[in-house]
């Protein structure tokens, strides 16, 4: 079996202020910089990217953005382009369900953002996930495969590409999927990656689970063979809880 380096990413969403973001970076630097065998990424709001970059410089903790526009520059008030991000961070979350739900994100716009990010050398965390209604209606597989196929249409991926499987009904609800359910669903996503890119790239792709992950349930997810880390929202705002999640991932899945 291939040894994929797990990746645990913190999505701070629209939380923190200048001072609390700085404090969170300081605390995480102290608590998780030394954790080996798992890639750690912190994704603050755009306005705190520079602060995070500075606060985490020289550490093993990487910085990511929560979104990116596809144009390089121009009259697009309020948008942030790939070249702007390239100087500030390595990763970028693309296609998060909150973007899909509240900001009109579609598979097509996700595809444009993924292309632009990759062309700039950024590393996407490509989010997919079904709603409760879609799962209850037996449409999970169809929805996810469509999101994967259309999101990645015409795009070449490289080894270690990151996908976050985030069932919409589990995000921010305190009701996570079970490890078994997440694992089974990730198998479907990996199978689709194999049909698009071949077995080797699919096996090397890292597929995270996201949705109400916390320090108490991380072990359940990391105990599953197909889950390669976590995308963490609410629980990533508390340094001690995020530290426990990273430590759990390293203990159960770490490659060091
Ligand atoms: C997320 O925002 O990607 C997420 C998974 O949130 P939470 O951990 O709060 O469910």
py3Dmol code that shows the C-alpha trace and the ligand (Angstrom):
import py3Dmol

protein = """\
ATOM      1  CA  UNK A   1       0.000   0.000   0.000  1.00  0.00           C
ATOM      2  CA  UNK A   2       1.218   3.486  -0.776  1.00  0.00           C
ATOM      3  CA  UNK A   3       2.239   5.727   2.093  1.00  0.00           C
ATOM      4  CA  UNK A   4       0.384   8.976   1.714  1.00  0.00           C
ATOM      5  CA  UNK A   5       1.425  11.812   4.006  1.00  0.00           C
ATOM      6  CA  UNK A   6      -1.740  12.840   5.826  1.00  0.00           C
ATOM      7  CA  UNK A   7      -2.736  16.479   5.715  1.00  0.00           C
ATOM      8  CA  UNK A   8      -4.665  18.290   8.429  1.00  0.00           C
ATOM      9  CA  UNK A   9      -5.893  21.761   7.519  1.00  0.00           C
ATOM     10  CA  UNK A  10      -7.509  24.432   9.681  1.00  0.00           C
ATOM     11  CA  UNK A  11     -10.272  26.425   8.023  1.00  0.00           C
ATOM     12  CA  UNK A  12     -10.739  29.479  10.204  1.00  0.00           C
ATOM     13  CA  UNK A  13     -13.668  30.613   8.018  1.00  0.00           C
ATOM     14  CA  UNK A  14     -14.725  34.212   8.846  1.00  0.00           C
ATOM     15  CA  UNK A  15     -13.338  34.099  12.358  1.00  0.00           C
ATOM     16  CA  UNK A  16     -10.499  35.759  14.287  1.00  0.00           C
ATOM     17  CA  UNK A  17      -9.299  39.341  14.515  1.00  0.00           C
ATOM     18  CA  UNK A  18      -5.806  40.704  14.060  1.00  0.00           C
ATOM     19  CA  UNK A  19      -4.918  39.934  17.667  1.00  0.00           C
ATOM     20  CA  UNK A  20      -6.654  36.546  18.000  1.00  0.00           C
ATOM     21  CA  UNK A  21      -5.208  35.375  14.660  1.00  0.00           C
ATOM     22  CA  UNK A  22      -1.722  36.328  15.842  1.00  0.00           C
ATOM     23  CA  UNK A  23      -2.256  34.533  19.141  1.00  0.00           C
ATOM     24  CA  UNK A  24      -3.561  31.398  17.421  1.00  0.00           C
ATOM     25  CA  UNK A  25      -0.509  31.305  15.143  1.00  0.00           C
ATOM     26  CA  UNK A  26       1.778  31.741  18.136  1.00  0.00           C
ATOM     27  CA  UNK A  27       0.069  28.971  20.088  1.00  0.00           C
ATOM     28  CA  UNK A  28       0.047  26.548  17.152  1.00  0.00           C
ATOM     29  CA  UNK A  29       3.678  27.228  16.417  1.00  0.00           C
ATOM     30  CA  UNK A  30       4.456  26.209  19.948  1.00  0.00           C
ATOM     31  CA  UNK A  31       2.238  23.124  19.992  1.00  0.00           C
ATOM     32  CA  UNK A  32       2.377  21.536  16.522  1.00  0.00           C
ATOM     33  CA  UNK A  33       5.539  22.757  14.830  1.00  0.00           C
ATOM     34  CA  UNK A  34       7.333  19.676  16.115  1.00  0.00           C
ATOM     35  CA  UNK A  35       4.693  17.145  15.046  1.00  0.00           C
ATOM     36  CA  UNK A  36       6.191  15.031  12.247  1.00  0.00           C
ATOM     37  CA  UNK A  37       4.694  12.796   9.587  1.00  0.00           C
ATOM     38  CA  UNK A  38       1.621  14.928   8.973  1.00  0.00           C
ATOM     39  CA  UNK A  39       1.340  18.049   6.847  1.00  0.00           C
ATOM     40  CA  UNK A  40      -0.219  20.942   8.768  1.00  0.00           C
ATOM     41  CA  UNK A  41      -1.937  23.862   7.089  1.00  0.00           C
ATOM     42  CA  UNK A  42      -3.613  26.929   8.564  1.00  0.00           C
ATOM     43  CA  UNK A  43      -6.141  28.811   6.394  1.00  0.00           C
ATOM     44  CA  UNK A  44      -6.978  32.208   7.899  1.00  0.00           C
ATOM     45  CA  UNK A  45      -9.154  34.889   6.280  1.00  0.00           C
ATOM     46  CA  UNK A  46      -7.386  36.724   3.423  1.00  0.00           C
ATOM     47  CA  UNK A  47      -6.666  39.769   5.580  1.00  0.00           C
ATOM     48  CA  UNK A  48      -4.584  37.719   8.009  1.00  0.00           C
ATOM     49  CA  UNK A  49      -2.573  35.730   5.462  1.00  0.00           C
ATOM     50  CA  UNK A  50       0.439  38.040   5.700  1.00  0.00           C
ATOM     51  CA  UNK A  51       0.319  37.870   9.460  1.00  0.00           C
ATOM     52  CA  UNK A  52       0.129  34.056   9.390  1.00  0.00           C
ATOM     53  CA  UNK A  53       2.950  33.863   6.884  1.00  0.00           C
ATOM     54  CA  UNK A  54       5.138  35.946   9.146  1.00  0.00           C
ATOM     55  CA  UNK A  55       4.024  34.272  12.359  1.00  0.00           C
ATOM     56  CA  UNK A  56       4.641  30.777  10.973  1.00  0.00           C
ATOM     57  CA  UNK A  57       7.766  31.534   8.919  1.00  0.00           C
ATOM     58  CA  UNK A  58      10.488  28.975   9.417  1.00  0.00           C
ATOM     59  CA  UNK A  59       8.057  26.512  11.012  1.00  0.00           C
ATOM     60  CA  UNK A  60       6.660  23.287   9.561  1.00  0.00           C
ATOM     61  CA  UNK A  61       3.148  24.801   9.481  1.00  0.00           C
ATOM     62  CA  UNK A  62       1.993  25.907   6.049  1.00  0.00           C
ATOM     63  CA  UNK A  63      -0.451  28.648   5.191  1.00  0.00           C
ATOM     64  CA  UNK A  64      -3.485  28.433   2.900  1.00  0.00           C
ATOM     65  CA  UNK A  65      -6.243  30.766   1.689  1.00  0.00           C
ATOM     66  CA  UNK A  66      -9.961  29.982   1.757  1.00  0.00           C
ATOM     67  CA  UNK A  67     -10.769  30.934  -1.826  1.00  0.00           C
ATOM     68  CA  UNK A  68      -9.260  32.516  -4.944  1.00  0.00           C
ATOM     69  CA  UNK A  69     -10.588  34.255  -8.052  1.00  0.00           C
ATOM     70  CA  UNK A  70      -9.570  32.951 -11.472  1.00  0.00           C
ATOM     71  CA  UNK A  71      -8.495  36.200 -13.149  1.00  0.00           C
ATOM     72  CA  UNK A  72      -4.943  37.423 -12.672  1.00  0.00           C
ATOM     73  CA  UNK A  73      -5.767  41.104 -12.241  1.00  0.00           C
ATOM     74  CA  UNK A  74      -8.257  43.725 -13.319  1.00  0.00           C
ATOM     75  CA  UNK A  75     -11.418  45.564 -12.347  1.00  0.00           C
ATOM     76  CA  UNK A  76     -12.822  42.909 -10.006  1.00  0.00           C
ATOM     77  CA  UNK A  77     -13.486  44.825  -6.823  1.00  0.00           C
ATOM     78  CA  UNK A  78     -13.079  42.746  -3.714  1.00  0.00           C
ATOM     79  CA  UNK A  79     -11.519  39.718  -5.394  1.00  0.00           C
ATOM     80  CA  UNK A  80      -8.126  38.142  -4.714  1.00  0.00           C
ATOM     81  CA  UNK A  81      -6.074  36.658  -7.545  1.00  0.00           C
ATOM     82  CA  UNK A  82      -3.723  33.673  -7.743  1.00  0.00           C
ATOM     83  CA  UNK A  83      -0.567  35.817  -8.132  1.00  0.00           C
ATOM     84  CA  UNK A  84      -1.547  37.772  -5.009  1.00  0.00           C
ATOM     85  CA  UNK A  85      -1.841  34.534  -3.049  1.00  0.00           C
ATOM     86  CA  UNK A  86       1.307  32.989  -4.458  1.00  0.00           C
ATOM     87  CA  UNK A  87       3.435  35.416  -2.456  1.00  0.00           C
ATOM     88  CA  UNK A  88       1.550  34.707   0.734  1.00  0.00           C
ATOM     89  CA  UNK A  89       0.616  31.044   0.929  1.00  0.00           C
ATOM     90  CA  UNK A  90       1.049  27.596  -0.528  1.00  0.00           C
ATOM     91  CA  UNK A  91      -2.460  26.112  -0.306  1.00  0.00           C
ATOM     92  CA  UNK A  92      -5.929  27.329  -1.209  1.00  0.00           C
ATOM     93  CA  UNK A  93      -9.312  25.830  -0.346  1.00  0.00           C
ATOM     94  CA  UNK A  94     -11.511  25.707  -3.449  1.00  0.00           C
ATOM     95  CA  UNK A  95     -15.176  24.754  -3.729  1.00  0.00           C
ATOM     96  CA  UNK A  96     -16.033  24.742  -0.030  1.00  0.00           C
ATOM     97  CA  UNK A  97     -19.732  24.008   0.430  1.00  0.00           C
ATOM     98  CA  UNK A  98     -20.259  27.386   2.109  1.00  0.00           C
ATOM     99  CA  UNK A  99     -19.016  29.031  -1.107  1.00  0.00           C
ATOM    100  CA  UNK A 100     -21.307  26.773  -3.108  1.00  0.00           C
ATOM    101  CA  UNK A 101     -24.280  27.483  -0.841  1.00  0.00           C
ATOM    102  CA  UNK A 102     -23.978  31.209  -0.111  1.00  0.00           C
ATOM    103  CA  UNK A 103     -21.913  32.606  -2.986  1.00  0.00           C
ATOM    104  CA  UNK A 104     -23.177  30.826  -6.080  1.00  0.00           C
ATOM    105  CA  UNK A 105     -20.146  28.588  -6.569  1.00  0.00           C
ATOM    106  CA  UNK A 106     -20.772  25.948  -9.235  1.00  0.00           C
ATOM    107  CA  UNK A 107     -18.748  23.067 -10.621  1.00  0.00           C
ATOM    108  CA  UNK A 108     -17.819  25.376 -13.485  1.00  0.00           C
ATOM    109  CA  UNK A 109     -16.511  28.186 -11.285  1.00  0.00           C
ATOM    110  CA  UNK A 110     -14.729  25.640  -9.102  1.00  0.00           C
ATOM    111  CA  UNK A 111     -13.038  24.364 -12.253  1.00  0.00           C
ATOM    112  CA  UNK A 112     -11.937  27.878 -13.231  1.00  0.00           C
ATOM    113  CA  UNK A 113     -10.526  28.520  -9.782  1.00  0.00           C
ATOM    114  CA  UNK A 114      -8.695  25.172  -9.728  1.00  0.00           C
ATOM    115  CA  UNK A 115      -7.120  25.836 -13.129  1.00  0.00           C
ATOM    116  CA  UNK A 116      -6.003  29.320 -12.171  1.00  0.00           C
ATOM    117  CA  UNK A 117      -4.621  28.215  -8.803  1.00  0.00           C
ATOM    118  CA  UNK A 118      -2.656  25.318 -10.292  1.00  0.00           C
ATOM    119  CA  UNK A 119      -1.297  27.501 -13.104  1.00  0.00           C
ATOM    120  CA  UNK A 120       0.077  29.787 -10.418  1.00  0.00           C
ATOM    121  CA  UNK A 121       1.708  26.939  -8.533  1.00  0.00           C
ATOM    122  CA  UNK A 122      -0.769  27.029  -5.646  1.00  0.00           C
ATOM    123  CA  UNK A 123      -1.884  23.714  -4.117  1.00  0.00           C
ATOM    124  CA  UNK A 124      -5.660  23.375  -3.992  1.00  0.00           C
ATOM    125  CA  UNK A 125      -7.694  21.672  -1.313  1.00  0.00           C
ATOM    126  CA  UNK A 126     -10.585  20.727  -3.581  1.00  0.00           C
ATOM    127  CA  UNK A 127     -13.826  20.325  -1.601  1.00  0.00           C
ATOM    128  CA  UNK A 128     -16.717  18.078  -2.558  1.00  0.00           C
ATOM    129  CA  UNK A 129     -19.714  16.823  -0.607  1.00  0.00           C
ATOM    130  CA  UNK A 130     -23.365  15.920  -0.761  1.00  0.00           C
ATOM    131  CA  UNK A 131     -26.266  17.552   1.084  1.00  0.00           C
ATOM    132  CA  UNK A 132     -28.495  15.648   3.511  1.00  0.00           C
ATOM    133  CA  UNK A 133     -31.260  15.621   0.918  1.00  0.00           C
ATOM    134  CA  UNK A 134     -28.953  14.159  -1.713  1.00  0.00           C
ATOM    135  CA  UNK A 135     -27.766  11.431   0.655  1.00  0.00           C
ATOM    136  CA  UNK A 136     -31.287  10.585   1.773  1.00  0.00           C
ATOM    137  CA  UNK A 137     -32.367  10.471  -1.863  1.00  0.00           C
ATOM    138  CA  UNK A 138     -29.658   7.930  -2.706  1.00  0.00           C
ATOM    139  CA  UNK A 139     -27.807  10.428  -4.886  1.00  0.00           C
ATOM    140  CA  UNK A 140     -24.516  10.698  -2.996  1.00  0.00           C
ATOM    141  CA  UNK A 141     -22.430   8.836  -5.548  1.00  0.00           C
ATOM    142  CA  UNK A 142     -23.916  10.643  -8.527  1.00  0.00           C
ATOM    143  CA  UNK A 143     -23.421  14.075  -6.933  1.00  0.00           C
ATOM    144  CA  UNK A 144     -19.858  13.441  -5.810  1.00  0.00           C
ATOM    145  CA  UNK A 145     -18.750  11.936  -9.081  1.00  0.00           C
ATOM    146  CA  UNK A 146     -20.217  14.892 -10.924  1.00  0.00           C
ATOM    147  CA  UNK A 147     -18.447  17.349  -8.620  1.00  0.00           C
ATOM    148  CA  UNK A 148     -15.154  15.518  -9.128  1.00  0.00           C
ATOM    149  CA  UNK A 149     -15.483  15.119 -12.897  1.00  0.00           C
ATOM    150  CA  UNK A 150     -16.685  18.628 -13.605  1.00  0.00           C
ATOM    151  CA  UNK A 151     -14.509  20.340 -11.030  1.00  0.00           C
ATOM    152  CA  UNK A 152     -11.429  18.656 -12.453  1.00  0.00           C
ATOM    153  CA  UNK A 153     -12.484  18.776 -16.121  1.00  0.00           C
ATOM    154  CA  UNK A 154      -9.464  19.358 -18.376  1.00  0.00           C
ATOM    155  CA  UNK A 155      -7.101  19.599 -15.412  1.00  0.00           C
ATOM    156  CA  UNK A 156      -3.945  17.559 -14.844  1.00  0.00           C
ATOM    157  CA  UNK A 157      -3.221  16.777 -11.227  1.00  0.00           C
ATOM    158  CA  UNK A 158       0.095  15.822  -9.707  1.00  0.00           C
ATOM    159  CA  UNK A 159       1.048  13.350  -7.028  1.00  0.00           C
ATOM    160  CA  UNK A 160      -0.347  14.196  -3.591  1.00  0.00           C
ATOM    161  CA  UNK A 161      -3.259  16.274  -4.916  1.00  0.00           C
ATOM    162  CA  UNK A 162      -5.651  17.090  -2.068  1.00  0.00           C
ATOM    163  CA  UNK A 163      -9.412  16.506  -2.083  1.00  0.00           C
ATOM    164  CA  UNK A 164     -11.598  17.207   0.962  1.00  0.00           C
ATOM    165  CA  UNK A 165     -14.699  15.066   1.242  1.00  0.00           C
ATOM    166  CA  UNK A 166     -17.079  17.149   3.327  1.00  0.00           C
ATOM    167  CA  UNK A 167     -20.675  16.010   3.609  1.00  0.00           C
ATOM    168  CA  UNK A 168     -22.607  19.281   3.829  1.00  0.00           C
ATOM    169  CA  UNK A 169     -24.842  17.949   6.596  1.00  0.00           C
ATOM    170  CA  UNK A 170     -21.820  17.323   8.813  1.00  0.00           C
ATOM    171  CA  UNK A 171     -20.218  20.761   8.479  1.00  0.00           C
ATOM    172  CA  UNK A 172     -20.594  22.903  11.574  1.00  0.00           C
ATOM    173  CA  UNK A 173     -23.433  20.740  12.901  1.00  0.00           C
ATOM    174  CA  UNK A 174     -21.636  18.719  15.545  1.00  0.00           C
ATOM    175  CA  UNK A 175     -22.951  15.619  13.751  1.00  0.00           C
ATOM    176  CA  UNK A 176     -20.030  14.023  11.921  1.00  0.00           C
ATOM    177  CA  UNK A 177     -20.260  11.147   9.487  1.00  0.00           C
ATOM    178  CA  UNK A 178     -19.085   7.828  10.866  1.00  0.00           C
ATOM    179  CA  UNK A 179     -15.583   6.777   9.970  1.00  0.00           C
ATOM    180  CA  UNK A 180     -16.993   3.870   8.046  1.00  0.00           C
ATOM    181  CA  UNK A 181     -19.365   6.012   6.004  1.00  0.00           C
ATOM    182  CA  UNK A 182     -16.656   8.567   5.225  1.00  0.00           C
ATOM    183  CA  UNK A 183     -14.254   5.804   4.221  1.00  0.00           C
ATOM    184  CA  UNK A 184     -16.800   4.143   1.920  1.00  0.00           C
ATOM    185  CA  UNK A 185     -17.559   7.451   0.240  1.00  0.00           C
ATOM    186  CA  UNK A 186     -13.901   8.309  -0.185  1.00  0.00           C
ATOM    187  CA  UNK A 187     -13.448   4.965  -1.938  1.00  0.00           C
ATOM    188  CA  UNK A 188     -15.937   6.202  -4.561  1.00  0.00           C
ATOM    189  CA  UNK A 189     -14.044   9.462  -4.986  1.00  0.00           C
ATOM    190  CA  UNK A 190     -10.710   7.675  -5.325  1.00  0.00           C
ATOM    191  CA  UNK A 191     -12.234   5.308  -7.858  1.00  0.00           C
ATOM    192  CA  UNK A 192     -13.347   8.286  -9.921  1.00  0.00           C
ATOM    193  CA  UNK A 193      -9.867   9.803  -9.695  1.00  0.00           C
ATOM    194  CA  UNK A 194      -8.502   6.481 -10.961  1.00  0.00           C
ATOM    195  CA  UNK A 195     -10.806   6.551 -13.946  1.00  0.00           C
ATOM    196  CA  UNK A 196      -9.717  10.116 -14.739  1.00  0.00           C
ATOM    197  CA  UNK A 197      -6.008   9.888 -13.993  1.00  0.00           C
ATOM    198  CA  UNK A 198      -5.062   6.236 -13.579  1.00  0.00           C
ATOM    199  CA  UNK A 199      -4.415   4.159 -10.495  1.00  0.00           C
ATOM    200  CA  UNK A 200      -1.052   5.610  -9.485  1.00  0.00           C
ATOM    201  CA  UNK A 201      -2.185   9.237  -9.239  1.00  0.00           C
ATOM    202  CA  UNK A 202      -5.435   8.178  -7.581  1.00  0.00           C
ATOM    203  CA  UNK A 203      -3.551   6.157  -4.981  1.00  0.00           C
ATOM    204  CA  UNK A 204      -1.210   9.071  -4.338  1.00  0.00           C
ATOM    205  CA  UNK A 205      -4.036  11.613  -3.987  1.00  0.00           C
ATOM    206  CA  UNK A 206      -4.780  12.624  -0.405  1.00  0.00           C
ATOM    207  CA  UNK A 207      -8.458  12.632   0.462  1.00  0.00           C
ATOM    208  CA  UNK A 208      -9.369  14.317   3.719  1.00  0.00           C
ATOM    209  CA  UNK A 209     -12.576  13.999   5.666  1.00  0.00           C
ATOM    210  CA  UNK A 210     -14.208  17.217   6.914  1.00  0.00           C
ATOM    211  CA  UNK A 211     -17.338  17.802   8.972  1.00  0.00           C
ATOM    212  CA  UNK A 212     -17.445  18.292  12.762  1.00  0.00           C
ATOM    213  CA  UNK A 213     -14.027  16.740  13.335  1.00  0.00           C
ATOM    214  CA  UNK A 214     -12.765  17.293  16.877  1.00  0.00           C
ATOM    215  CA  UNK A 215     -10.206  15.959  19.289  1.00  0.00           C
ATOM    216  CA  UNK A 216     -12.506  13.149  20.411  1.00  0.00           C
ATOM    217  CA  UNK A 217     -13.465  11.732  17.001  1.00  0.00           C
ATOM    218  CA  UNK A 218     -10.251  12.191  14.992  1.00  0.00           C
ATOM    219  CA  UNK A 219      -9.126   8.663  15.897  1.00  0.00           C
ATOM    220  CA  UNK A 220     -12.251   7.165  14.352  1.00  0.00           C
ATOM    221  CA  UNK A 221     -11.498   8.853  11.021  1.00  0.00           C
ATOM    222  CA  UNK A 222      -7.766   8.248  11.077  1.00  0.00           C
ATOM    223  CA  UNK A 223      -8.391   4.581  11.790  1.00  0.00           C
ATOM    224  CA  UNK A 224      -9.876   4.212   8.306  1.00  0.00           C
ATOM    225  CA  UNK A 225      -7.536   3.234   5.481  1.00  0.00           C
ATOM    226  CA  UNK A 226      -8.745   5.647   2.804  1.00  0.00           C
ATOM    227  CA  UNK A 227      -8.933   8.827   4.903  1.00  0.00           C
ATOM    228  CA  UNK A 228      -5.759  10.883   4.645  1.00  0.00           C
ATOM    229  CA  UNK A 229      -6.297  13.635   7.170  1.00  0.00           C
ATOM    230  CA  UNK A 230      -8.937  16.203   7.968  1.00  0.00           C
ATOM    231  CA  UNK A 231     -10.242  19.626   7.044  1.00  0.00           C
ATOM    232  CA  UNK A 232     -11.281  21.196  10.311  1.00  0.00           C
ATOM    233  CA  UNK A 233     -13.505  24.233  10.796  1.00  0.00           C
ATOM    234  CA  UNK A 234     -14.862  25.132  14.227  1.00  0.00           C
ATOM    235  CA  UNK A 235     -12.453  22.952  16.210  1.00  0.00           C
ATOM    236  CA  UNK A 236      -9.457  24.569  14.512  1.00  0.00           C
ATOM    237  CA  UNK A 237     -10.085  27.860  16.313  1.00  0.00           C
ATOM    238  CA  UNK A 238      -8.994  26.397  19.631  1.00  0.00           C
ATOM    239  CA  UNK A 239      -5.269  25.754  19.671  1.00  0.00           C
ATOM    240  CA  UNK A 240      -5.490  22.888  22.147  1.00  0.00           C
ATOM    241  CA  UNK A 241      -8.240  21.082  20.207  1.00  0.00           C
ATOM    242  CA  UNK A 242      -6.512  21.524  16.830  1.00  0.00           C
ATOM    243  CA  UNK A 243      -3.296  20.305  18.431  1.00  0.00           C
ATOM    244  CA  UNK A 244      -5.083  17.161  19.639  1.00  0.00           C
ATOM    245  CA  UNK A 245      -6.418  16.585  16.113  1.00  0.00           C
ATOM    246  CA  UNK A 246      -2.982  16.969  14.536  1.00  0.00           C
ATOM    247  CA  UNK A 247      -1.452  14.715  17.200  1.00  0.00           C
ATOM    248  CA  UNK A 248      -4.160  12.094  16.585  1.00  0.00           C
ATOM    249  CA  UNK A 249      -3.501  12.150  12.845  1.00  0.00           C
ATOM    250  CA  UNK A 250       0.239  11.812  13.422  1.00  0.00           C
ATOM    251  CA  UNK A 251      -0.202   8.949  15.885  1.00  0.00           C
ATOM    252  CA  UNK A 252      -2.518   6.897  13.718  1.00  0.00           C
ATOM    253  CA  UNK A 253      -1.425   7.841  10.225  1.00  0.00           C
ATOM    254  CA  UNK A 254       1.872   9.719  10.460  1.00  0.00           C
ATOM    255  CA  UNK A 255       4.545   8.820   7.936  1.00  0.00           C
ATOM    256  CA  UNK A 256       7.501   9.961  10.075  1.00  0.00           C
TER     257      UNK A 256
END
"""
ligand_1 = """\
10
LIG
C -15.160 23.146 7.281
O -15.397 24.337 7.405
O -14.550 22.749 6.290
C -15.618 22.239 8.332
C -15.427 20.949 8.182
O -16.213 22.800 9.430
P -16.518 22.060 10.833
O -15.246 21.338 11.212
O -16.831 23.185 11.763
O -17.637 21.127 10.609
"""
view = py3Dmol.view(width=600, height=400)
view.addModel(protein, "pdb")
view.setStyle({"model": 0}, {"cartoon": {"style": "trace"}})
view.addModel(ligand_1, "xyz")
view.setStyle({"model": 1}, {"stick": {}})
view.zoomTo()
view.show()
